[in-house]
Amino acid sequence: MTTISPYWTPVEFPAAVSKNAQTIVDDSGNNQKSQAASVNLIGADAAQALKANLNIKPRKIDQFREKEIEDIKPLILGVLGARHSATRQHSMGVAMYTREFCKSLGLPTEKIKKIEMGALCHDIGKISLPDDFFNQKNLTPTVKCVYKSHPVQSYNILSRVAPLSKNIALIAKCHHEKYDGTGYPEGLKGNQIPIGARIVAVADAFDSMTRKKYPKQKVKTFEEAIKVIRENRSGQWDPALTEPFIRVITADSNQLYKKVLFST
Ligand SMILES: [Fe+2]
C-alpha cells in the first residue's frame, strides 16, 4: 500500500494538463475510448511537465525521513521529561557528546545523524521502569531485573516508529553491551556490537558519571570520569574509541563538557 508522507508537496499541473482533465469531466462517460485517450494525454503531459521541472520537484525519501526524525525528537524528549527530567537531560547530553565524537571520527553526515538519534533515544525504554528505580528506593532484585530490560524496551518502542531505521533501534538495544562480552541483553562481544552502540556507550558512560541523575548517586568529577574511561579496566568500551573520545571532550579546555553542562 502506498503511504503518502504528510510532507508531500501539492503539485500544480501546467495549463495543458488541466485542460485535458476538464475534457474528462465534460465527457458524458459513455465514450470510454475518449476518456482513455484523455488519460493517456494527461499522462504524457504530466511526464513532459516532470521533464520540464514545472513546479514539480519531488523530494528525496531521505529528506522526508530527515524531517520526520527531526519532528520525533521533541516527542522523545517530552516523554522522557514527563517520566524523569534527569533522564531527559542525560539523553540530550549523550546526543551532544555523540554528535561531536562522530564528527571527530570523520563519519559521513547521514551516519552521524542516525547515531545521534540513537543516542537521544537510547533510554526511552526507561519510561517503563517503576518509581522505585528513579527514587533509588527498594531496589529489589525484581526492580534491578526490570531495569536491565530497558535496552530491549527501548528497541521495542523505537523499532515500531517507521521513520527510524532498524539501526537506530539497535543502537538503543545494544548500548549496555560491553566490548568484552559481559554486557546485556545479549552478551555481544567486540565488533558484534554495532559501531553506533559502541560510540554511544562511551558517551553514555561519561555523561552518567558526571551528571546527578538519581538521589544518593555520587557524581564523579570531570577528571575522575576521564580516568575511568582511560583505564577501561573492565573492558567495557571499544579500546579504539576511548582515547579519541577523551580527545574530543578535553579539546579547547574541556569546551564540549562545559557546553553540555550549560545547555542540558
Ligand atoms: Fe541505559
Residues whose N, C-alpha, C, O or C-beta is under 5 A from the ligand:
A	BS01	LIG	D123
